Amino acid sequence: MKRACGPILSFIAGIALVTCTVPSLAHEHGPARETISGDVGVVHFANSGRPAAQPSFQRGLALLHSFEYAAARKLFLAAEKDDPAFAMAVWGEALTYNHSLWNEQNTTAARATLAKLGATPEERIAKGGTPRERDYLASVEKLYGPGEKSARNAAYSAALHDLSRKYPDDLDARALYSLSLLMLSPIRNHATYMLAAAEAEAVYDVNKYHPGGLHYMIHAYDDPTHAPLGLRAARLYAKVAPAASHAQHMTTHIFFALGLWEDAITANEASLRISRAEGDPNYHSLLWLEYADLQAGRQAAASELVRSVAKDVATRSTKENRLRLAYARAAWLVETRGAGGADAIEPVDSTGIASIGYFAVHDYARGIVAAQAGDLAAARSALASLQARCDGARVQPPGENPAWYDAMTENELAESRTLATALEGTIRFYGGDRAAGIAGLREAIATAAKFEFEYGPPWSAKPLDELLGELLLAAGRKAEAADAFRATLAAFPNRRLANEGLSAATQAPGP
């Protein structure tokens, strides 16, 4: 069938082919809560389901827009129970298995869900009660149909584009189209992200309480250049969906990009408070809170957070909490320059975990602080551990990963190898070969420039430009050091150590 959006489809397909690399360290993690009480925003999705099924369906959709997948799924299942012929409730349930911005998709479970409607796509699509519902069902068939995931993502986004234009008053179609555009471009593509922002803004213009419009605006604007445009949505989203832990956390994507640490602390504390009340440790928000605490000089609070993850690992070890502990310790080491108080120097058991990124960052952080303290033997030991991780890594292509920690991408391996290059240069610098050390670090920075910009805490814990600035400052090259610190602050505004470095580099006297 000929599509009405030929240029758009070509544009989308091009993005899908060019930007198939996925981020490795900015992993989101979905809240596991199955029951959420309180306000979660307002959606009005017209459908042919029975009146008895409407409360569960509408609330499930609102939660879906806030990535509260487990709770949304429970509600869609309740809607199916209230109306066994309600095809759109099955559609919603299937979408809960696609965590698009986290590189997680349980395709098997989604296809099994859709099979409730029939054995073939045609049979399933026909279960829609209206032409619009059948268009929605056709779109989800694109997402979970045959073929490579990147091609399915592009086809799904194109279908949502068509649907949103065919039904211009359908705010959920526009919101889901916005999200699908963000899903297509895991490497931040400003043209795509601004297109996604425009769709989300259109939803906001009509319904300022729609969780999807606010949520996807924040994702589209969460870099230092565009963050001022997202501040309005960040301030409102937490109020519109106060019961959604992820909504509280999402505001900090903008606060981090603007260096607003007190706001970030308040938001992530709220996110943790909500999720922990339901038994979800919410390590993602915890790591962001640790980083904000450290930027605000709240070391005691940050230390307690690191210790809380270590306690979880000791009492009930999981793949996720071991990975999170590795990064929590790395951030502590970097921000405190190797201070004690959080047992942060201790390596974390990585047995059975495919992802190496957080462990590599911890090796890098341990090596940096050891080299800066003059313990080159410990630094070299950390480098050997990091290199061994890279050599032993088994790369799995991006695609259908039920959990992010069970995958290892080329991008993650490239990041880890870049950290090894940076650490090796640092060791050379402190070992006496300053020129070779600085050259090695510049090589790592040139490689890292090709990676995705990572919002939130730095993917490397210690930004490479900041490390270069510290080496240049130690070598007495203040003007070059100042440039390196400014580069750090351009990516990570109001970062404490970069501010301190820039102040030291610009003080007279000195070259």
N, C-alpha and C positions, 0 to 999 in steps of 0.2 A: 504494500500500500504506500502510495506517495505521501510523504509527510509535509505538513504546512510550514515546517521550520527548517528547511534545507540548510540555510547558512548557519543557524544555531547548531544543528546536528553536526555539521562539519566542524564547527568551532569546538564543540564538546568532544568529538572524537579525537581531534588533534590534541586537546588537553590530556585526554586519557592516555594517549600514546607517549606524550612527552614527559608527563609528571607521574610516572608509576612508582617512583621511589617513595618509601614510607619513612616517617620519623621513627627514631628508636627510643628517645628518652623523654618525650613529652607525653607519654602514655596517659590517657584518661583511664579511669576504671569505673565501671558502672556500679552504682549503689545496689546492694543485694536485697534491700528491704522489700518485702512483699505487701506490707500494709503501711499506708501513709495517711494520716489524718490531718485535716486543715486545708487551707486554701492553696491551690496549685495553678491558678489562672483560669481564664474563661475561654472556652471554644464553643462554637455553634455549628456542628457538622450535620447538615440535613441528611437523612437517610430513611430507608424503608423498614427499619427494624421496629419491633413492637415497643409500645411505650414503656413496658416494664424493664426493657433492656437499656433504655436511654441513659439513666444515671451512671451505670457502670461503664457504658461505652464512651460517653462524653468525658468522664473523668479519666478513663484509661488513655484517651487520646491526648488530653492535657498533660498527663504524666509522660507519655511517649515523647512529647515535644521537649520535656525537660530531662530526657535520657534516664528516667527512673523506670528502667525496663522491666524489672521483676514485678514491681507493683502494677505497672500498666498491664502486663500479661495476665496477672491474677484477675484484674477487672474485665479484660476482654473475654476471658474464660467464663466469668460470671455472666456477662452479656450473652454469650453463646448458650449458657444454661437457661437463661430467661427466654431466649428466642432461638431454638435450635436451627431455624432456617435463616438466621441473620448472617449473611455472607460477609458483611463489612466487619463484623466482630472477628471473624477468622482472618480477614485482611489485617486488622490491627495486631492480632496475636502474631501473625507471621512477621510483621515489621519489627517486633521486639527482639527478633534474633539477628537483626542487622545493626551493629554498633559502628556505624560508618566512619565516624571521626576517630575511632579508637583502633581501627584496623582489626576488628573482630566481627566475624560472621559465622553463625552456626547454620550453614546451608542445609544440612541434613534435617535438623529440627524444623526449619522453616518449610522445607518441601513436605515434610510429614504433616505439618499444620495445614498447608494448602490442600493436601490430599483429602482432608475432611470434606471438601467441596466437590470432589470428583477425581477421576483417574487421568483426565487430560486437561490441558489449558483451556480448550474450548468449552468443555463441560463445566469447569470451574468458573470461568468468566460469565457463563450464561446464568449462574446463580445470582448475579447482581439484580436487585429489584428495580433499578432504573438504568437508563443509558449511562448516566454519570457514574453510578456504582460499577457498572461493567467496565468503564474506562479505568477506574481505580484498580479493579482486579486485573485488568490487562497490564497495567504498569508494574504491579508486583510480580507478575509472571516474568517480566523482563529481568527483574532484579534477581530472581532465583531460578531462572531458566538455564539452559545448557550454555557452555562456553566459558572462556576466561572471565574472571571477576571484573577486570578493568573494562572489558567490552560490555558486560552486563550492566555495570554501573552507568556507562555512557548511554546505553539504550534506555535504562530506567529514567535517567535524567531527561532525556529527550521526550519520553512519554509524559513525564510530569510537566515539562514545558508546554506540550500540546494541550494537556488537560487544564492547566492553569489559564491558558488563553481561550480555550473553549468555554470555560466557566469562570469568567473574570471576577465574579463576586465570591468565589470559593477561596476563603482565606487560608484554609489548610492546604489546598493545592499549591498556593504560592509559597507557603512556609516550607512545605516538603520539597518543592522545587529549589528553594534557597539552600536547604540542607544538602540536596543532591549535588549542587554545584560545588559546595565546600568539600563534599566527598570525592569529587573528581580530581581535586587539586591538592594532594597531600603536601606537595611543595608549594609554599605560598606564592600563588600567581595573582598579582594584584588585579589584573583585569577580571579574572574569574571571581575573586573575592568581592570586588565592588559590584559585580552583577548580582552576586548572592545578597549583598547588603541592600541593593535596590529592591529586590523582591521582599526581603524582610521588612524594610522601611514601608513598603506598600501595605503590608499587613498591619504594621503599627499605626499607620495613618487612619485605618478604619477601626481597629480594636486595640487599644493601648494596654489591654489586659491579656492579650494573646501570648501565651508562654513561648510559642515557637518564634513569633516575630521578634521578641526581645532577645531570646536565646541566640538566634542565628545572627542577629545584628552584632552581638558581642563577639561571636566567633569570627565574623567577617572583619571586624575592626581591631582585633586584639594584637596589634603590633604598634611600636612606638609612634610611627608616622600617623596612623589612623585612629589611635586610641582616643584622642579627644572627641571624635565623632561617636564613639561608643559609650562615653561616660553617662549620657542621659539614660541609655538602656540599662547600664549597670546599676545606676541608682534606683531604677524602677523595678527591675526584674526581681530583686530580693523581696520587695514589698508585694508584688503581684503573686509570687509563688513561695510564701514563707515556709510552707511545710516541706518543700522539696530541697533536700540537702544539696543537690547538684546546682540548683538555682542560686543558693547562697554562695557556693564556691565560684560559680561562673563569673560573678561580678569581679572577682579578683584578677581575671585575665586582663581586664582594663586597668585595674588598680596597679598591677605589676608593671604594665607597659607605661604607666605614668609615674611610677615610683612612689605611690601613695601607700606607705607601709602601714599606718595605723588603720586605714580603711581595709586593707588586705587582711590584717590581723583580726579585726572584728568580724569580717565576712567568713573567714575560714574557721574561726572559733564557732560561729553559728552553724556552719556546715557540719563540723564534727559533733557538736552537741545534738543536732537533730539525728544524724545517722547512728551515733553511739547509743542513743536511747532505744534504738531498734536492733541493737546488736551488731551493727556494721562498723568495723574499725576505721573505714574510710581513710586508708593510707595516703591516697592521692592528696586530699585536702590537708592531711597532716604534714606532708612534705612541703607544701606551699606555705603552711603556717610556720614551720620551722625556719624556712628561708626568710620570711617576713620578720619573724622575731629577731633573727640574727642581724638583719639590716637595721632594725630599730634599736639594737643594742640590748635586747632582752635575752642574754645568754642563759640565764637560769631556766627560763621558760623553754627555750630551745633544747636544753640538755634534758629536761623532763620528757620532751617528746621523743628524743632519740632513745632514751632509756625505756620508754613505753613500748616501742617497737621491738627492742631487744628482749623485753620481758615476754612479749607475744611469741617471739621466735623460740624462746626457751621453754615456754609452756605448751605451745601448739604451733609447731613449725609448719609453714606452708611455702609454696614456691613464691607467692607474692610477698609475704612479709619478709622473707629473706632478701629478696631483691630490694624492697623498700628500705630495709635496714642498711644495706650497702650504700645506697645513695644518701640516706640520712647521716650516716657516719662521714661520708665524703664531704657533704656540705658543712658539717661541723668542723672538720679538720681545716678546710679551706678558710672559712670565715673567722675562725679563732686562731689561725696560723699554728695549728697543732696543739692547742691547749688540751689539758686533761679534763676529766669531769664527765665524760660520756662514753668511755671505753671505745673511742672511735677508731683507734689504730688497729683494733682486732679485725682480721679478715672474717668474712661471712661465708658459710658453707654454700657452695653453688651446685652441689651434686644434683643431677637430674633436671637441671633447668637449661632450656635451650638458649634463652636470651642471655647475652653476656654484658650488655651495655652498662647496667648499673654497677656490676662487679668491676668492669674495666675502669669506670669513673673512680671507684674507691681505690683501686690500685694506683691510678694516676694521682689522686689526692694524697695518698700515703707517701708516694714517691716525692711529690713536690715539697711537702712540709719537711720531709726528712732531708732532702737536698738543701733546702733553705736553712735548716738547722745545722748543717755541716756533717750529717750522718750519711755519707755517700754509699756506704755498704747497705744500709737499709733502703736507700733510694734505688740502688741497683737490684735489690731483691724484689722490690715492688715492680720495677720495670720487667724483670724476668717473669713474674707472675702475669703481668699484663700481656706480654708477648706470647706466653704459653696459651692464654685464653684465645688470642687471635688465631694462633696456629691450629688449635683444636676445634675451632668453631665449625659448625655444620650449618651452612646457609640454607634457608628455606625461602622460596620466593614469596612475595607478598600475595595475600589472597584470603583464603577461608581459614582463619585462625579463631577457634572458639575462645581462646585466651591469648593475650598479647605475649605473655611470658613463655608460651610454648612455641614461639617462632623466633627466627634469627634471620634478618634480612641483610642484603649486601650493604645497605646504607649503614646499618648498625655496626657491621664489621669494619666498614671504612672509617666510621667515627672512632672506633676503638683503636684502630691502627694509627689514626691521626694523633690520638692521645699518647700512644707509645712514642711517636716521633717527637712530640712536644716534651714529654718527660725525658727522653734521651738527650734532647738539646739542653734541658735544664741541668741535667747531671753533668754534661760537658762544661757548661758555664761555671758551675760551682766547683768543678774539678780543675779549673784553671784555664781552659780553652774557651775564653769568652766569645771570640769571634765565631767559632764553630757552633757554640751553643745558641747564640742569637740567630745565626743562619738557619739552624735546625728548627727553631721555633717559628721563624718567618715562613719556612716551608710548610709547617703544620697549619699556620694561619691561612696560607694560600689555598691549601686543600680544603680546610673547613669552610672557606667562603663559598664553596659549591654546595654545601649542605643546606637543608631547610632552615629557615629562621625559626628558632624554638622560643615560643612564648613561655613565660613563667620562669622558674628557677633555671639558671644556665644548664644546658644539656651536659656540659663538661664539669659542672660544679665550679671550677676555676676557669673563667673566660680566658681564652688564649691570648687575646690582646692585653688583658690585664697582667697576665704573667709576663708577657714581653715587656710591658711598661716597667715592671718591677726589676727585670734583668737590666734593662737600659738605665734605670735609675741607679742601680748598684754599680753600673759601669761608668757613671758620671755623665751620661748622655741625656741630659734633662729635657732638651727640646723634643727629641725623638720619643722619650718616655711620655711626655705630655700628650703627644699625638696618639700614642697607644692607649692611654687612659681615656682620652676623648672618644676614641673609637669604641671603647668598652661602654661608655656612658650613652653613646648613641643607640646601642642595642639594648642596654640594661640601665635605663634612667635611674638616677639617684642611688646607684649601687655604692655601698659604704666604702669598700676597699678601693674602688676606682676613684671615688671622691678624695679619699685620703692620699692616694698616689698622685693625683693631679695637683693637689695642694702642695705636696712635697716637691713635685717636678717644676712648679712655677714660682717657687720661692727663690728669691735672690740670696746669696750670689750663686753663680754656676753657669755653665755654658748653655 
